[in-house]
């Protein structure tokens, strides 16, 4: 795969941030099938640490997590480096316009409401590819 962000011949890199291991495994499976290398983080603090070590082409981030929630993670990672997390998709069980606005204002590229189908995730990632 030739990805302009990761470089020729390297897989694009994704970070999945969720305190639910079932959700982590689900998104890891989906992203691996799409050709991504996947790193997992159980909360926003672990995700920030991962973003200090490397840049990610895509981040899938839950909103409600211990230690550092998804909105605060996005705000912190965007302050840290605009390239640390190039495209962020927020995943939430809350279908709430206020949460959606907060996520977008913080720097998310998209928000999906759980449960997220493989088709919906794929369509969202593909629509962000040109962004």
N, C-alpha and C positions, 0 to 999 in steps of 0.2 A: 504494500500500500504506500502510495506517495502522498504524504500529508504535509502541506506547506508549513504548518505550525510545528510539528514534531521533527520534520526533516524527511528527506527521501529514505524510503526503506524502513522507517520505524513506525510502529503502531501509535496512533494517537492515545494519549493518556487520560484516564478518567478517575475521579475521586468520588466515592460514594460515602456520604456522611449520614448515618442513621444509627440510633441506639438500639434498634430492633434488628437482631441478627437474621431473622427470616427475610426482612426487607433488604438487608445488605446482600444476602445470597441471591435473591430474586434479581436485583438490579445488576449484580455482578454477572449473573448468567446472561441477562439481556445484552449488556455492554460487551461482554466477551464474544458473543455471537456476532456483534456488529463490528468486531475487529479492534476493540479497545483493550489496552492494558489497563487493569483495574487495581486501585488501591482502596482499602476500606478504612474508615474511621468511625468510632463509636460515639463521638460527640464533637462539638465545634472546636474545643481546645485541641483535641488530637488532629482534627482537620487543619487547623492553623499551623500546627507543627509540621504536618506533611507538606503544606504549601510553602513553608520556609525552606524545605529541602529540595523542592522541585516545582516546576510549573505544570499545570494541568490544562488540557484542551477543553475539558468538560467536567463540571462538578454537579452531582445530584445530591441535594441537601434537604433533609427533613427540617421542619420548623421547630417542633417541640423536642428538645433534647436536654439532658442534664449538663451542667457546668457552663455551657455557652449555647444559646439557642441559634437557630438558623439565620435569623435576621442579624443578630450580633456577629455571627461568623462572617456573613457577607460584608458587613460594614468594616470589620477588622481586616479581612483579606484584601478588600479593595484599597484600604489605606496602606496596607503593607506593600502591595505591588499590583499594578493593574494587569500584569501578565501571569500572576500566580494562579488565577482561576479565570480563564478567558471567557467561558460561557457557563453560567450557573442556572440550573433548573431546580426550582424549589418544589418539593413534594410535601403535601400536607393533607391531613385528614379533615382539616377545616376548610369548608367551601365558604370563605368569608371575604367580602370585598375589601375590608380594611386590611386584612392580612395580605391579600394580593397586592394592594397598593404599597404597603410597607416593604414587601419583598422587592417589588419593582423599583421603588425609590432607593432601596439599599444597593441595587445593582444587579438583581436577577434578570435573566433574559426571558424566562418563562416560568409559569407555575402550573403544576398539575395536581389534581385532587385524587387522593387514594380512594379506592384501588386503581392503580395505573396499569392499563393493558400494555402488552408488548407493542401492539400496533400503534397506540397513542404515543408511547415513549419514542418509538422509531420515527413517527411522523414529526414529532416536536424536535428531535435532534436533527433530522434532515432539514427542517425549515430553518433551523439556526445555522446550518452549514454555510449559508450565503451571507450571514450577518457579520 
